[in-house]
């Protein structure tokens, strides 16, 4: 299957996608299925997720990514998985800058706990849930959705930036463990770091704000193509910065090790 960057073949591989009812999750589920993977779409949006699963000939599982017991249930019933795309995420302010005060002073406890639970706990719990079977089979691929906000500051939503920096740090650190541990399984983990993308996170007001800044909102299909490239190229611990109209930039977990030294 061509994804705009080449051909990726995923026949006989089973993939799980979180946040698969819309946006980047939906677009990636579609491309994974076209590449031959058997895809399990998960989301808290049962109707939307089930519709995507039916569209691609996959299956749907209800999953609150912030619930570790839900993760264990889904993996035990629908797994094991060769590929995990840990994509579910939210923002605290629909992508808009606060207009009536400092965003941290305006932050409620409930909003803080919710974004931490989905954006960070969901990645940690998901990784923990899929790893045992990957380790037993000796291989696997995990891609976690971070953001360009995980590589630089985002003053309009500091807590969103916190969670996405956390995803990048988690990916880099777990990758370091894989690379530094003798006889570790062939499991690759990497972070997707897109710029503004056409998802539910960006509300109508944010679209106007982004347009006024002269910035482009990428189609989710473009970002999904990069996800498949990440799975194909398997750069351990990498962060793939995705921006409209330019080649994705790949940052490696350890800049002291060159791609040539690592055989990439």
Secondary structure, 3 states (H helix, E strand, C coil): CECCCCECCCCCCEEEECCCCCHHHHHHHHHHHHCCCEEEEEECCHHHHHHHHHHHCCEEEECCCCCHHHHHHHHHHHCCCCEEEECCCCCCCCCCCCCCCCCCCCCCHHHHHHHHHHHHHHHHHHHHHHHHHHHHHCEEEEEEECCHHHCCCCHHHHHHHHHHHHHHHHHHHHHHHHHHCCCCCEEEEEEEEECCECCCCCCHHHHHHHHHCCCCCECHHHHHHHHHHHHHHCCCCCEEEECCCCCCEEECCCCCCCHHHHCC
